[in-house]
C-alpha cells in the first residue's frame, strides 16, 4: 500500500507536483512501489537531465517517461522537499524578525569591482527596513524568486487577509506546478497587476485558455524560460483579458501568427527566441496599441514594410515608438530606410548587428539618425536637435557625389536624380529642401592616403639664417 506523502502544512505531494532535492528541481511522474524493494518511491524527471540516471524505466519496465534518456531517477519521498505555501514564504521573507541584522546574511553582502574582486559592505538600517516591510498589509511588491513556493496551500485566508495590497508578485523559479496553482494564489490578491511565473514548468492543459476571473486584474505577465511555443503563449494569454505587457523571452517561439487575444498589448518582449525573419514579425503588425517591441537575439536579417514605397508611411505598427533588435543579423542600410516608414518610431536599439561594423561607431550613429526622421533615442542615448542637424548635413555631403553621378543637380529644373538613388537614399530630397544643395567643394572626396595629407615644414636657425 502506498501512503500519501504530506508537506509540513498537511497538504499532499501528488503526481506532477514539483519537488526539490539538494537544489535541483523536478516533477513527480510516478508514485508507487518497485519490484524487490520495500516502501514507496517517487519517479522524478529532473529539469537538469544530467541529474538523472535513466528514462523512467526499472528492470526493463517503463514506469514513467522523460524527455531525455537520462532525465529520470527514483528517489525516496522523505528525501525531497515539497515546498511551502505562498503566505508562509511571504511571512518568512518579509515578516518581522528579531534575529541579528534583521535576518540579513551579512556574509553575502559584497560588491564586485571591474577586476571581479569582492569587497564586503555593511548593511545599515536593516532593522528599520525589516520593520517597514513586516507590515504585510502594506506590501505592494513581493519577490519570492527561487523559494520553494508550491501554491496557496491551506493558507488562502491568511494570504487574502494579510496581504490585500500586493500589486506585483514574482514567483519565478519556484515549485508551482500548474496554472491552477498560480490562479489559486492570484485569487487571493485582488489588486495584483504584475505577475512573474518565469522559470517554472506549467503545462498547457485543455480549458486553460479561457478568461479566468482570478487573472482579470493582471496587466503585466512574465513567462520567460518556459519552453513555450507561440501557440502555447497565445493560449496562456487568453486567461488574461486585460493584458498590456507580455514578456516571453528565452522560449521556443519560431513562427508567429495573428494574435487575436493580444489586441490591448502595448509591450511585447520576444528576446532570445527563434524568430527566423521579418515576415514573421509582420504577423503582429495589426497590434494597434503596441508601442514597444523587443526582438533582441533572434535571427532577423532584414526589415521591410512592403505595403508602401520608400518615403511613404506604412500602416503597420501604427503606435510603435520603441524597437529593439540587438544581437540579430541586420547588415544593410535599406533596413534602416524601411524603419523611416513607421509613423511614430522614436527609439531604436540595434547594437551587435553586422550593420554596426560598416563604419566607425560615430558614423554609423550619424547614419541612423539621418535615415530615421523621428528618432529621439539611438542605442540608449538621446538624440538632440543639433546632433540631428549635423547628421543630416553630413549625410548630404557624404552622398552628394553619388547624387551628382545619379543625375542630381543643384538647380532644381536640371535635377534628374535616378529612382535607384532615391530608393537607396529616400530622405535625400528632404535634406536638399531643408538645407539646400551643398557646394561642389563641400562634396569633394578628400584623399585619405598619408602622402596626400602631409604638410611642408621648413626649420631655420635664427643664428644661421642661411643654413637649411
Secondary structure, DSSP 8 states (H G I E B T S, - for coil): ----EE-TTS-EE-TT-EEEETTEEEEEEEEE--TT--S-EEEEEESSGGG--BSSEETTEE-S--SSTT-EEEE-GGGSB--EEHHHHHHHHHS---SGGGG--GGG-EEE-TT--EEE----SHHHHHHHHT-GGG--EEE-TTS-EEE-GGGHHHHHHH-TT--EEE-TTS---SHHHHHHHHTT-TT--EEE-TT------TTTTS--GGGTT--EEE--SS---HHHHHHHHTT-TT--EEE--SS---S----GGGTT-SEEE-TTS----HHHHGGGTT-TT--EEE--SS-------TTS-TTS--STTTT--EEE--SS----HHHHHHHTTSSS--EEE--SSGGGGSS-HHHHHHHHHHH-TT--EETTEE--HHHHHHHHHHHHHHHHHHHHHTT--SSGGG----HHHHHHSTTHHHHHHHH----GGGG-----SSGGG-------BTTBTT--
